[in-house]
Amino acid sequence: MDRDKQSMLRAIELTEQGRGKVSPNPMVGCVIVHDNLIIGEGYHECYGGPHAEPNAISSVKHQELIPNSTAYVSLEPCAHWGKTPPCANLLIEKGLKKVVIGAADTNPLVGGKGINILKTAGVEVVSGVLESRVRAQNVRFFTYMEKKRPYVILKWAQTQDNFIAKNNYDSKWISNGYSRQLVHKWRTEEDAIMVGPQTAKYDNPQLNAREWKEKTR
């Protein structure tokens, strides 16, 4: 595996640590590489907090190495002021000569502007490294930005003979502990949960994440 893909894989690993914590922002990871060694890494940790790039840069012990390093970012650096300053500008200010990007950001506020800012400043930009993995990881974000609708997960438990409930609506578990824990994990990763009227009437589910100890919200 070549260096760009290997470093991007690490950025993608870091990205995952933000799952369930950054919505409606996308999850992003970043690593800073100098002479084939990672000298800094970070990820977008929480909504409203610093993005992956400043977290990675601030983690570099020897800041003087940054101008001769390469930044690997899973998603195109932002180019606008929001709750934090533009990350594209920060990369330029720190003197980075090369930035490798996993996938372009299709948010209209970014939409190639981050890449253009970097290129205009003379930064070498490589884009599309492991793009399909990055897009799959942020499928909720991309679905909203590109299709203007939520990403929807449909979940139900069903017996082998195709039943999902008893005729009299008495509560009866037909799933196991593992599947219930998985569903509770999913609940920490989504912005909304919807149930049908019969489920609400007869089951009155709590819809919390009590079976998943690593709660994020």
C-alpha positions as CSV (number, residue, x, y, z in Angstrom):
1,M,0.0,0.0,0.0
2,D,1.4,3.4,-0.9
3,R,2.1,6.1,1.6
4,D,-0.9,8.3,0.8
5,K,-3.4,5.4,1.3
6,Q,-1.7,4.2,4.4
7,S,-1.8,7.7,6.0
8,M,-5.4,8.2,4.9
9,L,-6.4,5.0,6.6
10,R,-5.1,6.4,9.8
11,A,-7.1,9.6,9.3
12,I,-10.2,7.5,8.7
13,E,-9.5,5.5,11.9
14,L,-9.3,8.8,13.8
15,T,-12.5,10.1,12.1
16,E,-14.5,7.2,13.6
17,Q,-13.9,8.5,17.1
18,G,-16.2,11.4,16.4
19,R,-19.2,9.2,15.5
20,G,-22.3,10.4,17.3
21,K,-20.6,13.5,18.7
22,V,-20.3,16.0,15.8
23,S,-23.7,16.1,14.0
24,P,-24.8,18.0,12.0
25,N,-21.1,18.4,11.0
26,P,-19.3,15.6,9.2
27,M,-16.8,13.4,11.0
28,V,-13.2,14.3,10.0
29,G,-9.8,12.9,10.9
30,C,-6.3,14.4,10.2
31,V,-2.7,13.3,10.4
32,I,0.5,15.3,9.9
33,V,3.3,13.3,8.4
34,H,7.0,14.3,8.3
35,D,9.6,12.1,6.6
36,N,7.1,9.2,6.5
37,L,6.4,9.5,10.2
38,I,3.2,10.7,11.8
39,I,4.1,13.6,14.0
40,G,0.5,14.8,14.8
41,E,-3.0,13.6,14.6
42,G,-6.5,14.7,15.6
43,Y,-10.2,14.4,14.8
44,H,-13.3,16.5,15.1
45,E,-14.3,15.7,18.6
46,C,-17.5,17.5,19.2
47,Y,-20.0,19.8,17.5
48,G,-18.9,23.4,18.0
49,G,-15.3,22.4,18.9
50,P,-12.1,22.6,16.9
51,H,-12.0,20.6,13.7
52,A,-9.6,17.8,12.9
53,E,-6.9,20.0,11.3
54,P,-6.3,22.4,14.3
55,N,-6.4,19.4,16.7
56,A,-3.8,17.6,14.6
57,I,-1.6,20.6,14.3
58,S,-1.7,21.5,18.0
59,S,-0.7,17.9,18.8
60,V,2.7,18.3,16.9
61,K,5.4,18.5,19.5
62,H,8.0,20.2,17.2
63,Q,6.0,22.8,15.4
64,E,9.0,23.8,13.2
65,L,8.5,20.5,11.3
66,I,5.1,21.4,10.0
67,P,6.1,23.5,7.0
68,N,8.0,20.4,5.7
69,S,5.2,18.0,6.4
70,T,2.1,16.7,4.6
71,A,-1.4,16.9,6.0
72,Y,-3.8,14.0,5.4
73,V,-7.4,15.0,5.9
74,S,-10.3,12.6,5.4
75,L,-12.6,15.5,4.2
76,E,-11.9,18.7,2.3
77,P,-10.8,21.4,4.7
78,C,-13.5,23.9,5.4
79,A,-13.3,27.4,3.8
80,H,-15.8,29.4,5.7
81,W,-16.2,30.9,9.2
82,G,-18.7,29.0,11.3
83,K,-18.3,28.2,15.0
84,T,-14.5,27.9,14.1
85,P,-12.2,29.6,11.6
86,P,-11.6,28.1,8.1
87,C,-9.2,25.1,8.3
88,A,-7.9,25.7,4.8
89,N,-6.5,29.0,5.9
90,L,-4.9,27.5,9.0
91,L,-3.1,24.9,6.8
92,I,-1.7,27.7,4.7
93,E,-0.7,29.8,7.8
94,K,1.2,26.8,9.1
95,G,3.2,26.6,5.9
96,L,2.2,23.1,4.8
97,K,3.3,22.5,1.2
98,K,1.1,19.4,0.5
99,V,-2.4,18.4,1.6
100,V,-3.9,15.0,0.7
101,I,-7.7,14.8,0.9
102,G,-10.0,11.8,1.1
103,A,-13.2,13.3,-0.3
104,A,-14.5,16.6,-1.4
105,D,-17.0,18.3,0.9
106,T,-20.3,18.8,-0.9
107,N,-21.6,21.3,1.6
108,P,-22.3,24.4,-0.6
109,L,-20.4,26.5,1.9
110,V,-17.3,24.5,1.0
111,G,-17.9,22.6,-2.2
112,G,-14.4,22.8,-3.6
113,K,-13.6,26.2,-2.1
114,G,-11.2,24.7,0.5
115,I,-9.3,23.0,-2.3
116,N,-9.2,26.2,-4.4
117,I,-7.9,28.3,-1.5
118,L,-5.1,25.8,-0.9
119,K,-4.1,25.6,-4.6
120,T,-4.3,29.4,-5.0
121,A,-1.8,29.6,-2.1
122,G,0.6,27.3,-3.9
123,V,-0.2,24.2,-1.8
124,E,0.0,20.9,-3.6
125,V,-3.4,19.2,-3.3
126,V,-4.1,15.5,-3.9
127,S,-7.8,14.6,-3.7
128,G,-9.9,11.4,-3.8
129,V,-7.6,9.1,-1.8
130,L,-9.9,6.3,-0.4
131,E,-12.8,8.5,-1.3
132,S,-15.4,5.7,-1.3
133,R,-14.5,4.8,2.3
134,V,-14.7,8.4,3.5
135,R,-18.1,8.9,1.8
136,A,-19.4,5.6,3.3
137,Q,-18.2,6.7,6.7
138,N,-20.1,10.0,6.4
139,V,-23.1,8.7,4.6
140,R,-25.5,10.7,6.8
141,F,-23.8,13.9,6.0
142,F,-23.5,13.3,2.3
143,T,-27.1,12.1,2.0
144,Y,-28.4,15.3,3.6
145,M,-26.1,17.6,1.5
146,E,-26.7,15.9,-1.8
147,K,-30.3,14.6,-1.5
148,K,-31.7,17.1,1.0
149,R,-33.2,14.4,3.1
150,P,-32.1,12.4,6.2
151,Y,-30.3,9.1,6.0
152,V,-32.9,6.5,7.1
153,I,-32.3,3.2,8.9
154,L,-35.4,0.9,9.0
155,K,-35.1,-1.6,11.9
156,W,-37.4,-4.4,12.9
157,A,-37.2,-7.8,14.6
158,Q,-39.0,-10.7,12.8
159,T,-39.6,-14.4,13.6
160,Q,-38.7,-17.1,11.1
161,D,-42.4,-17.5,10.3
162,N,-42.6,-13.7,9.5
163,F,-44.2,-12.3,12.6
164,I,-43.1,-9.1,14.4
165,A,-45.7,-9.1,17.2
166,K,-48.3,-11.3,18.9
167,N,-51.9,-10.8,17.9
168,N,-52.8,-9.4,21.3
169,Y,-49.8,-7.1,21.4
170,D,-48.4,-8.7,24.5
171,S,-44.7,-7.9,24.8
172,K,-42.4,-10.7,23.7
173,W,-38.7,-10.5,23.0
174,I,-37.9,-12.0,19.6
175,S,-34.4,-10.6,19.4
176,N,-31.4,-11.3,21.5
177,G,-29.1,-9.3,23.8
178,Y,-26.5,-8.7,21.1
179,S,-29.0,-7.3,18.6
180,R,-30.6,-5.1,21.3
181,Q,-27.2,-3.7,22.2
182,L,-26.5,-3.0,18.5
183,V,-29.7,-1.1,18.2
184,H,-28.9,0.9,21.3
185,K,-25.5,1.7,19.8
186,W,-27.3,2.9,16.6
187,R,-29.4,5.2,18.7
188,T,-26.3,7.1,19.8
189,E,-25.4,7.7,16.2
190,E,-28.6,9.1,14.8
191,D,-30.3,12.5,15.3
192,A,-33.9,11.2,15.5
193,I,-35.8,8.0,16.2
194,M,-39.3,7.4,15.0
195,V,-41.7,4.5,15.9
196,G,-45.1,3.5,14.7
197,P,-48.3,4.3,16.5
198,Q,-48.9,0.7,17.7
199,T,-45.4,0.5,19.0
200,A,-45.9,3.7,20.9
201,K,-49.3,2.6,22.2
202,Y,-48.5,-0.9,23.3
203,D,-44.8,-1.0,23.9
204,N,-44.2,2.6,25.0
205,P,-40.4,2.2,24.4
206,Q,-37.9,4.4,26.3
207,L,-35.8,4.8,23.1
208,N,-32.7,5.5,25.1
209,A,-29.3,3.8,24.9
210,R,-29.2,2.0,28.2
211,E,-27.7,-1.2,26.6
212,W,-24.8,0.7,25.1
213,K,-22.4,1.9,27.8
214,E,-20.3,4.1,25.5
215,K,-23.0,6.7,25.2
216,T,-22.2,9.8,23.2
217,R,-25.3,11.9,23.8
